[in-house]
Amino acid sequence: MKFLLSATIILASPLIAAPVPLLRTAATVNGKMITTREVEQQLAPTVSMLLAKYPRRGDKFREAFVEARKEVLDQLIEHKLVLSSLEEKNLQIPEYLVKQDVERFIRINFSGKQEEFRKYLKSIRMTRREFEKSQQEKILVQSFKRQQFKDVAPATESEIKERYRERASDLRDRSKDIITFRKIYIPSIDQDNPVATQEDQLALAEKLAAEVKGEADFSSVAKSHSAGAFADKGGLWEDTLRSDLEVGFADIVFDSPEGSIVGPIKDRVGFTIVQVVKINMGPLPPFDAEMRERMRSEVEIEKRSGRYDEWIKMLKRNAIIRRNT
């Protein structure tokens, strides 16, 4: 039986859900426009995470948001430069390869669940066709890099093994990640105290977070105050699969060290404080022939990237780039 969190991490916010003119310009590259909608589509997952981590949207939130937006815009400018350069070559990627790539994306990130993928697209205000077009462009750029910068030194055996050591943890079967944690859940609306505002509830969550980060026993506080599942057991969620948790919440807690206390984390109907008890990561991938070939490819792609970066710098020197703040 799956135990899902009571609500998804908040996505609907003025920063990503307010109506935005589709043709509002974030930047131009050689006269070609990058719209604010493109920026927000790429930025949406990061903003969702930041909103969850910083419910009050203070200085730390603003600093992280500005930095994330700059990185996304830089990537889009680079992407537009490359695509402009490739227009003359009339390169095409077969549609079936794009669809295969999208299905692989769904399999890796959403355990193959189409409904979860549709929720993701809705959260970033992107249609499936727009997503496929974005993936097609990424594949086109990657193919160009492989062809244009292919004359690099072959990966050595030691380089391949080193890359595997560096990447094995990232390539593990994330669907088998398991966590044990304690949770205190404070709803935005207290059914027993209807005059309490959301601000009151956030203040309560912050107060409890400060207590458990101090001397208070997490289990006791959960039994007294949590409105979440297993509150009678001190808010203990034992041996829970990553795939049984909402994506944004799972990313936050699995990235936190054992013993740490995280929160309040905001979702659409309340605030959660988490004590990470134990994390068991999914199994590492075997270093078989297929993995060895993948690592060889990654090493050689990285070698090509050095030359690619120099090519991008040249394109930027000869391009007319205007950013709108």
C-alpha positions in Angstrom: 0.0 0.0 0.0 1.3 3.4 -0.9 1.4 6.2 1.7 1.3 9.5 -0.2 1.8 12.9 1.4 -1.4 14.7 2.1 -0.7 17.3 -0.6 1.8 18.0 -3.4 4.5 20.6 -3.0 3.0 24.0 -3.9 3.3 25.0 -7.6 0.6 27.6 -7.9 2.2 30.9 -6.9 2.3 34.4 -8.3 5.9 33.7 -9.6 4.9 30.9 -11.9 1.1 30.9 -12.2 0.2 34.5 -12.8 -0.8 35.2 -16.4 2.2 36.2 -18.4 2.0 37.6 -21.9 3.3 34.9 -24.2 5.4 37.3 -26.3 7.0 39.2 -23.5 10.7 39.2 -24.1 13.3 38.0 -21.6 16.2 38.3 -24.1 17.0 38.4 -27.8 19.8 36.5 -29.6 20.6 37.9 -33.1 17.1 39.2 -33.2 15.5 35.9 -32.1 13.3 36.2 -29.0 13.5 34.2 -25.8 10.2 34.7 -24.1 9.6 35.0 -20.4 7.3 32.0 -20.8 10.3 29.9 -22.0 12.3 31.0 -19.0 9.5 30.3 -16.5 8.9 26.8 -18.0 12.5 25.9 -17.5 12.6 27.6 -14.0 9.3 26.2 -12.7 10.7 23.0 -11.0 13.4 25.0 -9.2 10.9 27.7 -8.1 8.6 25.0 -6.7 11.4 23.6 -4.6 12.4 27.1 -3.4 8.8 27.9 -2.4 8.6 24.8 -0.4 11.9 25.4 1.4 11.4 29.1 2.0 7.6 29.6 2.9 8.2 33.3 3.9 10.0 34.1 0.6 12.7 36.1 2.4 16.2 37.1 1.3 17.4 33.6 0.9 14.5 32.8 -1.4 15.1 35.9 -3.5 18.8 35.3 -3.8 18.3 31.7 -4.8 15.6 32.7 -7.3 17.6 35.4 -9.0 20.6 33.0 -9.3 18.4 30.2 -10.7 16.8 32.5 -13.2 20.1 33.8 -14.4 21.4 30.3 -15.0 18.2 29.3 -16.9 18.5 32.4 -19.1 22.2 31.8 -19.8 21.3 28.2 -20.9 18.5 29.4 -23.2 20.8 32.0 -24.8 23.4 29.4 -25.4 20.7 27.0 -26.8 19.4 29.7 -29.1 22.9 30.5 -30.4 23.5 26.9 -31.3 20.1 26.4 -32.9 20.6 29.5 -35.0 23.9 28.2 -36.1 22.4 24.9 -37.1 19.5 26.3 -39.1 21.8 26.6 -42.2 22.7 22.9 -41.9 19.0 21.8 -42.1 19.6 19.0 -39.6 16.5 17.0 -38.6 15.8 14.5 -35.8 13.3 11.7 -36.7 10.1 12.1 -34.7 10.2 8.5 -33.4 13.5 9.2 -31.7 12.0 12.2 -30.0 9.1 10.1 -28.7 11.5 7.4 -27.5 13.4 10.1 -25.6 10.2 11.4 -24.0 9.2 8.0 -22.9 12.6 7.4 -21.4 12.3 10.7 -19.5 8.9 9.6 -18.1 10.3 6.2 -17.2 13.3 7.7 -15.3 11.7 10.6 -13.6 8.1 9.4 -13.0 8.5 5.6 -12.9 6.7 5.4 -16.3 3.5 7.0 -14.9 1.9 9.1 -17.6 -0.5 10.8 -15.2 2.4 12.1 -13.0 4.1 13.4 -16.2 0.9 15.2 -17.2 0.8 16.8 -13.7 4.4 17.9 -14.2 3.6 19.5 -17.6 0.6 21.3 -16.1 2.8 22.6 -13.3 5.2 24.2 -15.8 2.4 25.3 -18.1 3.8 23.3 -21.0 1.9 21.1 -23.5 3.2 17.7 -24.4 3.9 18.9 -27.9 6.0 21.8 -26.5 7.9 19.4 -24.4 8.6 17.1 -27.3 9.8 20.1 -29.3 12.1 21.1 -26.5 13.5 17.6 -26.3 14.0 17.5 -30.1 16.1 20.6 -29.9 18.2 19.2 -27.1 18.8 16.0 -29.1 19.7 18.1 -32.1 22.3 20.0 -30.1 23.7 16.8 -28.6 24.0 15.2 -32.1 25.7 18.3 -33.4 28.2 18.2 -30.6 29.0 14.5 -31.2 29.5 15.1 -34.9 31.3 18.5 -34.8 33.7 17.7 -32.0 34.2 14.0 -32.5 38.0 14.0 -33.2 39.0 13.9 -29.5 41.3 11.4 -27.8 39.5 8.1 -27.0 38.6 7.5 -23.4 41.2 5.4 -21.5 40.2 2.5 -19.3 41.2 4.5 -16.2 39.1 7.4 -17.3 36.1 5.1 -17.9 36.4 3.5 -14.4 36.9 6.9 -12.7 33.8 8.2 -14.4 31.8 5.2 -13.2 33.0 5.8 -9.6 31.9 9.4 -9.9 28.5 8.7 -11.5 27.4 5.4 -10.0 25.4 7.0 -7.2 23.5 9.3 -9.6 22.7 6.4 -11.9 21.4 4.1 -9.1 17.8 2.8 -9.2 16.2 5.8 -7.5 12.8 4.1 -7.3 14.3 1.8 -4.7 15.6 4.6 -2.5 14.1 4.1 1.0 13.8 6.6 3.9 12.7 6.5 7.5 11.6 9.8 8.9 9.5 11.5 11.4 7.0 14.2 10.4 5.0 17.0 12.1 2.2 18.3 9.9 0.5 21.6 10.6 -2.5 22.3 8.2 -3.0 25.8 6.8 -6.5 25.7 8.1 -7.1 24.4 11.6 -10.5 22.7 11.7 -10.5 22.9 15.5 -9.7 26.6 15.4 -11.3 28.3 12.4 -10.2 31.8 13.4 -6.5 30.8 13.0 -5.1 32.2 9.8 -2.5 30.7 7.5 0.0 33.1 9.0 -0.8 31.8 12.5 -0.3 28.2 11.3 3.0 29.1 9.7 4.1 30.8 12.9 3.1 27.7 14.9 5.1 25.5 12.5 8.1 27.7 12.8 7.8 27.7 16.6 7.7 23.8 16.7 10.6 23.6 14.2 12.7 25.8 16.5 11.7 23.6 19.5 12.6 20.2 17.9 15.9 21.8 16.6 16.6 22.6 20.2 15.9 20.4 23.2 12.4 19.2 22.5 11.8 15.5 21.6 10.5 15.3 18.0 8.3 12.3 18.7 6.6 13.9 21.7 6.0 17.1 19.7 4.5 15.2 16.8 2.1 13.3 19.1 1.0 16.6 20.6 0.7 18.8 17.5 0.9 16.9 14.2 -2.2 16.5 12.1 -0.5 14.1 9.8 -0.4 10.3 9.3 1.2 8.3 12.1 1.0 11.2 14.6 0.1 8.7 17.3 3.4 7.0 16.6 5.4 10.1 16.9 5.0 10.9 13.2 7.2 8.0 12.3 7.2 6.9 8.6 9.3 3.7 8.4 11.0 2.3 5.3 9.2 4.5 2.8 10.0 4.3 -0.9 11.0 7.5 -2.7 8.3 6.7 -5.3 5.6 6.7 -2.5 6.4 10.4 -1.8 5.6 13.5 -3.8 8.5 14.4 -6.1 9.4 17.8 -4.6 9.1 16.6 -1.0 11.2 13.5 -1.8 14.0 15.5 -3.4 14.2 17.7 -0.3 14.3 15.0 2.3 16.6 12.6 0.4 19.1 15.4 -0.1 19.2 16.0 3.7 21.7 14.2 5.9 20.6 11.6 8.4 19.7 13.2 11.8 18.9 16.6 10.3 15.6 18.4 10.8 14.1 20.1 7.8 11.3 22.7 7.5 8.8 24.0 7.7 8.3 22.8 4.2 5.2 24.4 2.5 2.7 22.5 0.4 -0.8 23.5 -0.8 -2.6 22.8 2.4 0.0 23.1 5.2 3.5 23.0 6.6 5.7 20.0 7.3 8.7 19.5 9.6 10.8 16.4 9.0 13.4 14.6 11.0 15.5 12.4 8.7 16.2 9.1 10.6 17.7 6.8 8.0 18.3 6.7 4.3 19.1 3.6 2.2 19.9 4.5 -1.4 18.8 2.2 -4.2 21.3 -0.3 -5.7 24.2 0.9 -7.8 24.1 0.0 -11.5 26.4 -2.9 -12.5 29.6 -2.1 -14.3 28.6 -4.2 -17.2 29.4 -3.8 -21.0 26.4 -1.4 -21.4 27.5 0.7 -18.5 31.1 0.7 -19.6 30.0 2.0 -23.0 27.9 4.7 -21.4 30.8 5.9 -19.3 33.1 5.9 -22.3 30.6 8.0 -24.1 30.3 10.5 -21.2 34.1 10.8 -20.9 34.4 11.6 -24.6 31.5 14.0 -24.5 33.2 15.9 -21.7 36.3 16.1 -23.8 34.3 17.5 -26.6 32.6 19.9 -24.3 35.9 21.8 -23.8 36.0 22.5 -27.6 32.3 23.1 -27.6 32.7 25.8 -24.9 35.3 27.6 -26.9 33.0 27.5 -29.9 30.1 29.0 -27.8 32.4 31.8 -26.7 33.2 32.5 -30.3 29.5 32.6 -31.2 28.8 35.0 -28.3 31.6 37.3 -29.4 29.9 37.6 -32.8 26.3 37.7 -31.6 24.0 40.5 -30.6 22.6 39.5 -27.3 20.2 41.7 -25.3 18.8 40.8 -21.9 15.7 42.4 -20.4 15.9 42.7 -16.7 
